[in-house]
Amino acid sequence: MLQFGPETVPINADVLNLFVAGALGMLLGLEREWSNKSAGIRTFTLTSLVGVAAATLGQTVLLALGGLLVLVQGILLGARGLLIDARDLDVDGGGLALTTSTSLLVAYVVGVLVGMDYLLVGVVIAITSSFLLVLRRELHQFANQLSHQEVRGAAEFAIIAFVVYPLLPTGTYGPWDAIDPQLIWLLVIAVSAIGFVNYAIMQRYGSRGMLITGFFGGLVNSTAVIGEIANRAKTNVGILDLAVATILVADAAMAVRNLIIVVAFVPQSAFSVGLPLGLIAVGGVALTGYERNWTGDMELDLDSPFSSTNALTFGGLFLLVLVVTAGAQQMFGTAGFLLTSFLSGLLSSGTTTTTAVSLASTGQVTPAVAAQGVLAGTLASIFVKVWLAVGINRNLLVPVTARSAYLALLGLVGVAAVQIL
């Protein structure tokens, strides 16, 4: 129904579907038309209209005939593209013709979905397909730059995310009912995804400056960042201030990563953990700005952060810390939980964060206590970075220790503020 002032004009749902399908077909054909392909806006629009008309009539024969027509047209376009000399086309002439023919099939299916009242599904497919068409050059360039290890890592990530995860049992098991297999695996997936995305950003933008490298590299592997910058400061005293700033921004990145995990899985702890970790992140960035010396580049030879071996190693460590922490919570209460969180944070703040999130999700600890455990692990990781940096370059002892203590103090101030508020 459409409202024009006091008047209400009824619009038939089937007619509305025709307009929607036509608009989506035009969207799909727009990029093909702009790229001067053999099928453009008119062909794609008509194809979607054929699909919505066949679906609206509900005749199986018409649906089959429409699909067959699109397939034949697609085959002809693909054959034409394969016969044309590749030098007359931008990139891979046959591939582009096949893309056009496949897009026509998508346009037809979108029309059918809209005609069958699967409007949202049709819209999502059309918009996603149009986006892929527009970004074809960027996608080709990105794929060509990937190494074999990175492609394999992406495939393994897809397996653990979309094959292994649905097969795991639900519910809690094991000692103190602390083990939720699906939740544990989902947290492994989340941590792996954060590392993988930031690794891709590092590969694209990391060479543009030490601070960019420090932040995104810190999300992937803060140990590698600190080791590299401390070694550089050891051989070049002139970049000592920049080395300190890079370590601080890596600490800020760690706080941001832990905050993302908590907010995503335990949103009720967003405030109690967000204020302390937010202060640490902001404090790290502020101190970085105070150092002022932002010049210089740093290349990190980082391996892809995801592989099935890495995922299983992190999952096993996470499971061990989870059981130990749950036992400490049951036997010694909150004090035992916080102590084990701090000790595990010396090894990995990511493991501490995922453990706290898991225990809060299964009801072993309250969201407020989980937030305190995340902060304890984060503070422990900050001090481990001091020890690591100083172990490589003793000149970093005073500046890194003082500024790390400042970040720790900010975190504690955040905890106190949460308690007051």
C-alpha positions as CSV (number, residue, x, y, z in Angstrom):
1,M,0.0,0.0,0.0
2,L,1.2,3.5,-0.9
3,Q,0.1,6.6,1.0
4,F,-0.4,9.9,-1.0
5,G,-1.7,12.4,1.6
6,P,-5.1,11.1,2.8
7,E,-5.4,8.7,-0.1
8,T,-4.2,5.1,0.0
9,V,-3.3,3.4,-3.4
10,P,-3.1,-0.4,-3.3
11,I,-0.2,-1.9,-5.2
12,N,-0.3,-5.6,-6.2
13,A,2.6,-7.5,-4.6
14,D,3.4,-9.2,-7.9
15,V,3.8,-5.9,-9.6
16,L,6.0,-4.7,-6.9
17,N,8.2,-7.8,-7.3
18,L,8.5,-7.0,-11.0
19,F,9.9,-3.6,-10.2
20,V,12.3,-4.9,-7.6
21,A,13.6,-7.7,-9.9
22,G,14.0,-5.2,-12.8
23,A,16.0,-2.8,-10.5
24,L,18.2,-5.7,-9.3
25,G,18.8,-6.8,-12.9
26,M,19.8,-3.2,-13.9
27,L,22.2,-3.2,-11.0
28,L,23.9,-6.4,-12.1
29,G,24.0,-5.2,-15.7
30,L,25.4,-1.7,-14.9
31,E,29.0,-2.9,-14.4
32,R,28.8,-5.1,-17.5
33,E,27.5,-2.2,-19.6
34,W,30.2,0.1,-18.2
35,S,32.9,-2.5,-19.1
36,N,31.5,-2.6,-22.7
37,K,30.5,-6.3,-22.5
38,S,28.2,-8.0,-25.0
39,A,25.4,-8.2,-22.4
40,G,24.5,-5.0,-20.5
41,I,21.8,-3.2,-18.6
42,R,18.9,-4.2,-21.0
43,T,19.9,-7.9,-21.3
44,F,20.3,-8.3,-17.5
45,T,17.1,-6.4,-16.7
46,L,15.1,-8.5,-19.2
47,T,16.7,-11.7,-17.8
48,S,15.6,-10.8,-14.2
49,L,12.1,-10.0,-15.5
50,V,11.9,-13.4,-17.2
51,G,12.8,-15.0,-13.9
52,V,10.3,-13.1,-11.8
53,A,7.5,-13.7,-14.4
54,A,8.2,-17.4,-14.5
55,A,8.2,-17.6,-10.7
56,T,5.0,-15.5,-10.3
57,L,3.1,-17.8,-12.7
58,G,4.4,-20.8,-10.8
59,Q,4.7,-23.0,-13.8
60,T,7.6,-25.5,-13.5
61,V,7.8,-25.7,-17.3
62,L,8.2,-22.0,-17.7
63,L,10.9,-21.9,-15.0
64,A,12.8,-24.7,-16.7
65,L,12.5,-23.0,-20.1
66,G,13.7,-19.7,-18.7
67,G,16.6,-21.3,-17.0
68,L,17.5,-23.2,-20.2
69,L,17.3,-20.1,-22.3
70,V,19.7,-18.3,-19.9
71,L,22.1,-21.3,-19.9
72,V,22.1,-21.5,-23.7
73,Q,22.7,-17.7,-23.9
74,G,25.5,-18.1,-21.4
75,I,27.2,-20.9,-23.3
76,L,27.1,-18.9,-26.5
77,L,28.6,-15.9,-24.7
78,G,31.3,-18.1,-23.2
79,A,32.1,-19.7,-26.5
80,R,32.3,-16.3,-28.2
81,G,34.7,-15.1,-25.5
82,L,37.0,-18.2,-25.9
83,L,37.2,-17.6,-29.7
84,I,38.1,-14.0,-29.4
85,D,41.9,-13.2,-29.2
86,A,42.8,-12.5,-25.6
87,R,44.8,-9.4,-26.6
88,D,41.5,-7.7,-27.5
89,L,40.3,-7.9,-23.9
90,D,41.5,-6.4,-20.7
91,V,42.3,-9.5,-18.7
92,D,41.7,-13.2,-19.7
93,G,39.1,-12.7,-22.4
94,G,37.4,-16.1,-22.0
95,G,37.2,-15.5,-18.2
96,L,35.4,-12.2,-18.7
97,A,32.9,-13.7,-21.1
98,L,32.3,-16.6,-18.7
99,T,31.8,-14.0,-15.9
100,T,29.1,-12.3,-18.0
101,S,27.3,-15.5,-18.8
102,T,27.4,-16.6,-15.2
103,S,26.1,-13.2,-14.1
104,L,23.2,-13.6,-16.5
105,L,22.3,-16.8,-14.7
106,V,22.6,-15.0,-11.3
107,A,20.2,-12.3,-12.7
108,Y,17.7,-15.0,-13.6
109,V,17.9,-16.7,-10.2
110,V,17.5,-13.3,-8.5
111,G,14.3,-12.7,-10.5
112,V,13.0,-16.2,-9.5
113,L,13.8,-15.6,-5.9
114,V,12.0,-12.2,-5.9
115,G,9.0,-13.8,-7.7
116,M,8.9,-16.5,-5.0
117,D,8.9,-13.8,-2.3
118,Y,12.4,-14.5,-1.1
119,L,13.0,-10.8,-1.5
120,L,15.8,-10.4,1.1
121,V,17.8,-13.4,-0.3
122,G,17.5,-12.0,-3.9
123,V,18.6,-8.5,-2.8
124,V,21.6,-9.8,-0.9
125,I,22.7,-12.0,-3.8
126,A,22.3,-9.2,-6.4
127,I,24.2,-6.7,-4.3
128,T,27.0,-9.1,-3.4
129,S,27.3,-10.2,-7.1
130,S,27.4,-6.6,-8.3
131,F,30.1,-5.8,-5.7
132,L,32.2,-8.7,-6.9
133,L,31.9,-7.5,-10.5
134,V,33.0,-4.0,-9.7
135,L,36.0,-5.2,-7.7
136,R,37.2,-7.8,-10.3
137,R,40.5,-6.1,-10.9
138,E,41.3,-5.7,-7.2
139,L,40.3,-9.3,-6.5
140,H,42.5,-10.6,-9.4
141,Q,45.4,-8.5,-8.1
142,F,44.9,-9.7,-4.5
143,A,44.7,-13.4,-5.6
144,N,47.8,-13.1,-7.7
145,Q,49.8,-11.7,-4.8
146,L,48.9,-14.5,-2.4
147,S,51.5,-17.2,-1.7
148,H,50.8,-20.9,-1.7
149,Q,51.0,-20.9,2.1
150,E,48.4,-18.1,2.3
151,V,46.0,-19.8,0.0
152,R,46.4,-23.0,1.9
153,G,45.8,-21.2,5.2
154,A,42.6,-19.6,3.8
155,A,41.3,-23.0,2.7
156,E,42.2,-24.6,6.1
157,F,40.4,-21.7,7.8
158,A,37.3,-22.3,5.8
159,I,37.4,-26.0,6.8
160,I,37.6,-25.3,10.5
161,A,35.0,-22.5,10.3
162,F,32.4,-24.1,8.1
163,V,33.0,-27.9,8.3
164,V,34.5,-28.7,11.8
165,Y,32.5,-26.2,13.8
166,P,28.9,-27.4,12.9
167,L,30.0,-31.0,13.7
168,L,31.0,-30.3,17.3
169,P,28.6,-31.1,20.1
170,T,26.7,-28.4,22.0
171,G,26.5,-28.2,25.8
172,T,29.1,-28.3,28.5
173,Y,31.4,-31.3,29.4
174,G,34.4,-32.2,31.4
175,P,35.7,-31.1,34.8
176,W,33.5,-28.4,36.4
177,D,31.4,-28.4,33.2
178,A,33.8,-25.8,31.9
179,I,34.2,-27.2,28.3
180,D,31.8,-26.1,25.7
181,P,33.2,-27.6,22.4
182,Q,31.4,-25.3,20.0
183,L,32.2,-22.2,22.0
184,I,35.8,-23.1,22.4
185,W,36.1,-23.7,18.6
186,L,34.2,-20.5,17.8
187,L,36.7,-18.5,19.9
188,V,39.6,-20.3,18.1
189,I,38.0,-19.2,14.8
190,A,37.5,-15.6,16.0
191,V,41.1,-15.2,17.2
192,S,42.4,-16.8,13.9
193,A,40.2,-14.5,11.8
194,I,41.5,-11.4,13.6
195,G,45.1,-12.5,13.0
196,F,44.4,-13.4,9.4
197,V,42.6,-10.1,8.5
198,N,45.4,-8.1,10.1
199,Y,48.0,-10.1,8.4
200,A,46.4,-9.2,5.0
201,I,46.4,-5.5,6.1
202,M,50.0,-5.8,7.1
203,Q,50.9,-7.3,3.7
204,R,49.2,-4.4,1.9
205,Y,50.1,-1.4,4.1
206,G,52.7,-2.5,6.6
207,S,55.7,-1.1,4.8
208,R,54.4,2.4,5.0
209,G,55.7,3.1,8.5
210,M,56.8,1.6,11.8
211,L,53.7,2.6,13.6
212,I,51.3,1.0,11.1
213,T,53.6,-2.1,11.3
214,G,53.5,-1.9,15.1
215,F,49.8,-1.8,15.4
216,F,48.6,-4.3,12.8
217,G,51.7,-6.5,13.4
218,G,50.9,-6.4,17.1
219,L,47.5,-7.9,16.3
220,V,49.1,-10.7,14.3
221,N,52.3,-11.4,16.4
222,S,53.4,-8.8,19.0
223,T,56.5,-10.9,19.8
224,A,57.7,-10.5,16.3
225,V,57.1,-6.8,16.3
226,I,59.0,-6.2,19.6
227,G,61.9,-8.5,18.6
228,E,62.4,-6.7,15.3
229,I,62.2,-3.1,16.6
230,A,64.4,-3.9,19.7
231,N,67.0,-5.3,17.4
232,R,66.9,-2.3,15.2
233,A,67.2,0.1,18.2
234,K,70.2,-2.0,19.3
235,T,72.1,-1.2,16.1
236,N,70.7,2.3,15.6
237,V,70.5,4.3,18.8
238,G,68.8,7.2,16.9
239,I,65.5,5.3,16.6
240,L,65.3,4.5,20.3
241,D,62.3,6.8,20.8
242,L,60.6,5.3,17.7
243,A,61.2,1.8,19.1
244,V,59.5,2.7,22.4
245,A,56.6,4.2,20.5
246,T,56.2,1.1,18.3
247,I,56.1,-1.2,21.4
248,L,53.5,1.1,23.0
249,V,51.3,1.0,19.9
250,A,51.6,-2.8,19.8
251,D,50.3,-2.9,23.4
252,A,47.4,-0.7,22.3
253,A,46.6,-3.1,19.5
254,M,46.6,-6.0,22.0
255,A,44.1,-4.2,24.2
256,V,41.9,-3.5,21.1
257,R,42.0,-7.1,20.1
258,N,41.0,-8.4,23.6
259,L,38.2,-5.8,23.7
260,I,36.8,-6.9,20.4
261,I,36.7,-10.6,21.6
262,V,35.0,-9.7,24.8
263,V,32.4,-7.4,23.3
264,A,31.6,-9.9,20.6
265,F,31.0,-12.8,22.9
266,V,30.1,-11.3,26.3
267,P,28.5,-8.0,25.4
268,Q,27.2,-7.6,29.0
269,S,30.9,-7.0,30.0
270,A,31.4,-4.3,27.3
271,F,31.5,-1.5,29.9
272,S,33.4,-3.2,32.7
273,V,36.1,-4.3,30.3
274,G,35.8,-1.6,27.7
275,L,36.8,1.3,30.0
276,P,40.1,-0.3,31.3
277,L,41.1,-1.7,28.0
278,G,40.0,1.5,26.2
279,L,42.2,3.5,28.5
280,I,45.2,1.3,27.8
281,A,44.6,1.6,24.1
282,V,44.2,5.3,24.2
283,G,47.1,5.7,26.5
284,G,49.3,3.7,24.2
285,V,48.4,5.8,21.2
286,A,48.8,9.0,23.3
287,L,52.3,8.1,24.5
288,T,53.1,7.1,20.9
289,G,52.2,10.6,19.8
290,Y,54.2,12.1,22.6
291,E,57.3,10.4,21.2
292,R,56.8,12.4,18.0
293,N,59.5,10.7,16.0
294,W,57.3,8.8,13.5
295,T,59.8,8.4,10.6
296,G,61.2,5.2,9.4
297,D,60.0,1.9,7.9
298,M,60.1,-1.6,9.3
299,E,59.7,-4.7,7.3
300,L,58.5,-7.8,9.2
301,D,58.9,-11.2,7.8
302,L,55.6,-12.6,9.2
303,D,54.3,-16.0,8.2
304,S,50.6,-16.4,7.6
305,P,49.1,-16.5,11.1
306,F,46.7,-19.2,10.3
307,S,47.3,-22.9,9.7
308,S,45.5,-26.0,11.0
309,T,48.6,-26.6,13.2
310,N,48.5,-23.2,14.7
311,A,44.7,-23.4,15.3
312,L,45.1,-26.8,17.0
313,T,48.0,-25.5,19.1
314,F,46.1,-22.5,20.2
315,G,43.0,-24.6,20.9
316,G,45.0,-27.1,23.0
317,L,46.6,-24.3,25.0
318,F,43.2,-22.6,25.4
319,L,41.6,-25.9,26.6
320,L,44.4,-26.5,29.1
321,V,44.2,-22.9,30.5
322,L,40.4,-23.1,30.6
323,V,40.4,-26.3,32.7
324,V,43.1,-25.0,35.1
325,T,41.4,-21.6,35.5
326,A,38.0,-23.2,36.0
327,G,39.5,-25.4,38.7
328,A,41.1,-22.5,40.4
329,Q,37.8,-20.6,40.3
330,Q,36.0,-23.6,41.9
331,M,38.6,-24.2,44.6
332,F,39.8,-20.8,45.4
333,G,37.1,-18.4,44.2
334,T,37.7,-15.2,42.4
335,A,41.3,-14.9,43.7
336,G,42.2,-18.2,42.1
337,F,40.7,-17.2,38.8
338,L,42.5,-13.8,38.7
339,L,45.9,-15.4,39.7
340,T,45.6,-18.1,36.9
341,S,44.5,-15.4,34.5
342,F,47.6,-13.3,35.3
343,L,49.9,-16.3,35.0
344,S,48.4,-17.4,31.6
345,G,48.6,-13.8,30.4
346,L,52.4,-14.1,30.8
347,L,52.2,-16.7,28.1
348,S,49.4,-15.3,25.9
349,S,46.8,-12.6,26.6
350,G,44.7,-13.9,23.8
351,T,44.4,-17.3,25.6
352,T,43.5,-15.5,28.9
353,T,40.8,-13.4,27.1
354,T,39.2,-16.4,25.4
355,T,39.3,-18.4,28.6
356,A,37.5,-15.6,30.5
357,V,34.9,-15.3,27.8
358,S,34.3,-19.0,27.8
359,L,33.9,-19.2,31.5
360,A,31.5,-16.2,31.5
361,S,29.4,-17.8,28.7
362,T,29.0,-21.1,30.6
363,G,28.2,-19.3,33.9
364,Q,31.4,-20.3,35.7
365,V,32.2,-16.7,36.5
366,T,30.2,-13.5,36.4
367,P,30.8,-11.0,33.5
368,A,32.4,-8.6,36.0
369,V,34.9,-11.2,37.2
370,A,35.6,-12.2,33.6
371,A,36.4,-8.6,32.8
372,Q,38.9,-8.5,35.7
373,G,40.5,-11.7,34.4
374,V,40.9,-10.2,30.9
375,L,42.5,-7.1,32.4
376,A,44.9,-9.3,34.6
377,G,46.0,-11.2,31.5
378,T,46.4,-8.0,29.5
379,L,48.6,-6.4,32.2
380,A,50.7,-9.5,32.5
381,S,51.3,-9.4,28.7
382,I,52.3,-5.8,28.9
383,F,55.0,-6.6,31.5
384,V,56.2,-9.7,29.5
385,K,56.8,-7.3,26.5
386,V,59.0,-5.2,28.8
387,W,61.1,-8.3,29.7
388,L,61.3,-9.3,26.1
389,A,62.4,-5.9,24.8
390,V,64.9,-5.4,27.6
391,G,66.3,-8.9,27.0
392,I,67.1,-7.8,23.5
393,N,68.2,-4.3,24.1
394,R,69.0,-3.0,27.6
395,N,68.7,0.6,26.5
396,L,65.0,0.1,26.4
397,L,64.8,-0.7,30.1
398,V,63.9,2.7,31.5
399,P,61.7,4.1,28.8
400,V,59.7,0.9,28.1
401,T,59.3,0.1,31.8
402,A,58.1,3.6,32.8
403,R,55.6,3.8,29.9
404,S,54.4,0.3,30.4
405,A,53.8,1.0,34.1
406,Y,51.8,4.1,33.0
407,L,49.6,1.9,30.8
408,A,49.1,-0.6,33.7
409,L,48.1,2.3,35.9
410,L,45.6,3.5,33.4
411,G,44.1,0.0,33.3
412,L,43.8,-0.1,37.1
413,V,42.2,3.4,37.1
414,G,39.7,2.1,34.6
415,V,38.8,-0.8,36.9
416,A,38.4,1.6,39.9
417,A,36.2,3.8,37.8
418,V,34.0,0.8,36.8
419,Q,33.6,-0.1,40.5
420,I,32.6,3.4,41.4
421,L,30.2,3.8,38.5
